[in-house]
């Protein structure tokens, strides 16, 4: 029983190590680095969009609370802000 257990444990550890090594090899390859950079750009863009939306909501909320007139946004500026 002891030898079978240690054989299975060794085989499992070897398989785990091989999978981790293959994933690491992909991450440091040019394609893997490009994938990581693209994911980082996408994440940053999503975060920036969320922050801008939150700022617009808070500005509208404060404008309403203070009884001020809403700010007029020109369409040309709106398109710049979206990109």
NORHU-V962726 format. One record per residue. PHI is phi as a letter, one per 40 degrees, with the letter a starting at -180 (none if undefined). OMEGA is omega in whole degrees, 0 to 359 (* if undefined). Layout:
phi->PHI omega->OMEGA
phi->PHI omega->OMEGA
This chain:
phi->none omega->182
phi->c omega->181
phi->c omega->179
phi->c omega->179
phi->c omega->182
phi->c omega->175
phi->c omega->179
phi->c omega->179
phi->c omega->179
phi->c omega->179
phi->c omega->178
phi->c omega->179
phi->c omega->178
phi->c omega->179
phi->c omega->178
phi->d omega->180
phi->c omega->180
phi->c omega->179
phi->c omega->179
phi->c omega->180
phi->c omega->179
phi->c omega->178
phi->c omega->178
phi->c omega->179
phi->c omega->178
phi->c omega->182
phi->c omega->183
phi->c omega->176
phi->c omega->179
phi->d omega->179
phi->c omega->179
phi->c omega->178
phi->c omega->178
phi->c omega->177
phi->c omega->180
phi->c omega->178
phi->c omega->179
phi->c omega->179
phi->c omega->178
phi->c omega->178
phi->c omega->180
phi->c omega->179
phi->c omega->179
phi->c omega->179
phi->c omega->179
phi->c omega->179
phi->c omega->180
phi->c omega->177
phi->c omega->179
phi->c omega->179
phi->c omega->179
phi->c omega->179
phi->c omega->178
phi->c omega->179
phi->c omega->178
phi->c omega->179
phi->c omega->181
phi->c omega->178
phi->c omega->179
phi->c omega->179
phi->c omega->180
phi->c omega->178
phi->c omega->180
phi->c omega->181
phi->c omega->182
phi->c omega->179
phi->g omega->180
phi->c omega->175
phi->c omega->177
phi->c omega->179
phi->c omega->179
phi->c omega->179
phi->b omega->179
phi->c omega->182
phi->d omega->181
phi->c omega->179
phi->c omega->179
phi->c omega->180
phi->c omega->178
phi->c omega->182
phi->c omega->183
phi->c omega->183
phi->c omega->*
